[in-house]
Amino acid sequence: MNNRRKFINKSLKLGMAVGMTSYLQGFGFNNPLDEKEKTNRTRVKLPSNFGLGGVAIGNGFRPTTDEQAQQAMEGAWEAGVRFFDTSPWYGLGLSERRFGRFLHNQKREDYVLATKVGRILKAARDAPRNNSWKDASPFDYEYDYTASGVRRSIEDSLQRLGINRIDIVFIHDLSPENGDMKANWKDYFKVAAKGAMPELTKMKEEGLIKGWGLGVNRIEPILETLKVADPDVCLSATQYSLMYHEDALERLFPACEEKGVDIVVGAPLNAGFLAGIDRYNYWGEMPEGFKEKREKMSKLAIKYGTDLRTAALQFSAAPEIVTAVIPGTRYPDQAKANVESMKVKIPQAFWEELVEYKLISEKAPWPK
Ligand SMILES: NC(=O)c1ccc[n+]([C@@H]2O[C@H](COP(=O)([O-])OP(=O)(O)OC[C@H]3O[C@@H](n4cnc5c(N)ncnc54)[C@H](OP(=O)(O)O)[C@@H]3O)[C@@H](O)[C@H]2O)c1
């Protein structure tokens, strides 16, 4: 076992093992401590293989009220969710404030929290510049992947969240599909490789965080990071879902496996597409043939007594390297339904048919 894994495993285990393990077993989640014994794989310990993502709670896709956000958090918590992922970017601080409103009333040792660095928020003088959020907070943002920028960003997040520590820090959207960067993303990457990455390793060694990695929508930035730094866990969004997964299987997972880096899967429903919404990821494009492919998979799911959203969540969680899936939710019922989906047993014949009809890769691991 390499040393950084030992550190993370030990610190997260100590903090959570006593109360949380038996609590989560009651909800039917995988017990992470058992998991290690089963697989003999060392990994960043999360309370379960399931968490809550903070895009919708930060007014992603459409506005969410404070009350809806609070209820969604309460619903997720009641259903047993204890891993939460947010970002300063989501609603320009809104998601973190809403997560904090709920989480600051919980015991800190009872949950694991991830947030992100890379954008510093500043009060906007007039209207904030155009951004992806619906009714975001009145802030503007500046990219800052330097060492001091990372410290500042984490401090700002703690203030918004109203808590005293963050467990996992993802370097956010340092990636070619980021419209602010595009082909220049490598310039930002160079800054992060000298600044954010060594600084986060230092913060881990100082015991301020438990681990760090990238939070991105493309594979390349993670592969580049593996060459120059020593991340613990990366959030890979939109790259490992029922709809699209070959590239991650071919290139991302083996490279991460070799370096002992875990994966958290973001956007396991492709931003709601696999829950039946006609919206695929974040860029307003619907790839050709995807609706038809979804229709075929959905019919098969129904034939085997399940639904496509359930199959999608379990599919994304299946590879051993995946330590959690984190669908976003706006309503308590969505959160509860997603937790329930992780407990359903899906017949193996369903996955066999998906392979037979070439709807998924034959190399993709099936949920056990
Ligand atoms: N670069 C990065 O680091 C990055 C990028 C993307 C995502 N992420 C992380 O990954 C998380 C998940 O991604 P995401 O939230 O964008 O997309 P997602 O999890 O693929 O889909 C979430 C959307 O699906 C719909 N949904 C969820 N559960 C449902 C249910 N039970 N029934 C019906 N509809 C349901 C909701 O749509 P409506 O809200 O329209 O109802 C929800 O907002 C994010 O929240 C974020 O934490 C990180």
The ligand as a MOL file (V3000), in Angstrom:
LIG
                    3D

  0  0  0     0  0            999 V3000
M  V30 BEGIN CTAB
M  V30 COUNTS 48 52 0 0 0
M  V30 BEGIN ATOM
M  V30 1 N -16.3750 19.0260 -13.7000 0
M  V30 2 C -16.8730 18.4550 -12.6010 0
M  V30 3 O -16.2210 18.3300 -11.5690 0
M  V30 4 C -18.2910 17.9690 -12.6170 0
M  V30 5 C -19.0510 18.0360 -13.8010 0
M  V30 6 C -20.3500 17.5680 -13.7630 0
M  V30 7 C -20.8800 17.0420 -12.6070 0
M  V30 8 N -20.1360 17.0070 -11.4690 0 CHG=1
M  V30 9 C -20.6880 16.4690 -10.1990 0
M  V30 10 O -21.4980 15.3420 -10.5040 0
M  V30 11 C -22.8140 15.5650 -9.9720 0
M  V30 12 C -23.8390 14.8800 -10.8300 0
M  V30 13 O -23.9770 15.5300 -12.0750 0
M  V30 14 P -25.3060 16.3480 -12.4420 0
M  V30 15 O -26.0590 16.6330 -11.2150 0
M  V30 16 O -24.9150 17.4980 -13.2510 0 CHG=-1
M  V30 17 O -26.0490 15.3300 -13.4130 0
M  V30 18 P -26.7020 13.8720 -13.1780 0
M  V30 19 O -26.4240 13.3930 -11.8280 0
M  V30 20 O -26.2900 13.0360 -14.3240 0
M  V30 21 O -28.2380 14.2320 -13.3610 0
M  V30 22 C -28.8650 15.0240 -12.3940 0
M  V30 23 C -30.2520 15.4310 -12.8510 0
M  V30 24 O -31.0200 14.2690 -13.1880 0
M  V30 25 C -32.3500 14.4260 -12.7350 0
M  V30 26 N -32.6150 13.3860 -11.7260 0
M  V30 27 C -31.7860 12.9530 -10.7420 0
M  V30 28 N -32.3750 11.9850 -10.0170 0
M  V30 29 C -33.6020 11.8010 -10.5560 0
M  V30 30 C -34.6940 10.9500 -10.2360 0
M  V30 31 N -34.6290 10.0750 -9.2300 0
M  V30 32 N -35.8060 11.0310 -11.0100 0
M  V30 33 C -35.8880 11.9160 -12.0400 0
M  V30 34 N -34.8920 12.7470 -12.3820 0
M  V30 35 C -33.7640 12.6910 -11.6460 0
M  V30 36 C -32.4580 15.8210 -12.1230 0
M  V30 37 O -32.8770 16.7030 -13.1560 0
M  V30 38 P -33.7820 17.9940 -12.7980 0
M  V30 39 O -32.9500 18.7780 -11.8490 0
M  V30 40 O -33.9860 18.6820 -14.1100 0
M  V30 41 O -35.0310 17.4810 -12.1610 0
M  V30 42 C -31.0070 16.1020 -11.7290 0
M  V30 43 O -30.7080 17.4740 -11.6360 0
M  V30 44 C -22.9520 17.0820 -9.9650 0
M  V30 45 O -24.0390 17.4850 -9.2000 0
M  V30 46 C -21.5920 17.4720 -9.4730 0
M  V30 47 O -21.5170 17.2720 -8.0830 0
M  V30 48 C -18.8460 17.4500 -11.4640 0
M  V30 END ATOM
M  V30 BEGIN BOND
M  V30 1 1 1 2
M  V30 2 2 2 3
M  V30 3 1 2 4
M  V30 4 1 4 5
M  V30 5 2 4 48
M  V30 6 2 5 6
M  V30 7 1 6 7
M  V30 8 2 7 8
M  V30 9 1 8 9
M  V30 10 1 8 48
M  V30 11 1 9 10
M  V30 12 1 9 46
M  V30 13 1 10 11
M  V30 14 1 11 12
M  V30 15 1 11 44
M  V30 16 1 12 13
M  V30 17 1 13 14
M  V30 18 2 14 15
M  V30 19 1 14 16
M  V30 20 1 14 17
M  V30 21 1 17 18
M  V30 22 2 18 19
M  V30 23 1 18 20
M  V30 24 1 18 21
M  V30 25 1 21 22
M  V30 26 1 22 23
M  V30 27 1 23 24
M  V30 28 1 23 42
M  V30 29 1 24 25
M  V30 30 1 25 26
M  V30 31 1 25 36
M  V30 32 1 26 27
M  V30 33 1 26 35
M  V30 34 2 27 28
M  V30 35 1 28 29
M  V30 36 1 29 30
M  V30 37 2 29 35
M  V30 38 1 30 31
M  V30 39 2 30 32
M  V30 40 1 32 33
M  V30 41 2 33 34
M  V30 42 1 34 35
M  V30 43 1 36 37
M  V30 44 1 36 42
M  V30 45 1 37 38
M  V30 46 2 38 39
M  V30 47 1 38 40
M  V30 48 1 38 41
M  V30 49 1 42 43
M  V30 50 1 44 45
M  V30 51 1 44 46
M  V30 52 1 46 47
M  V30 END BOND
M  V30 END CTAB
M  END
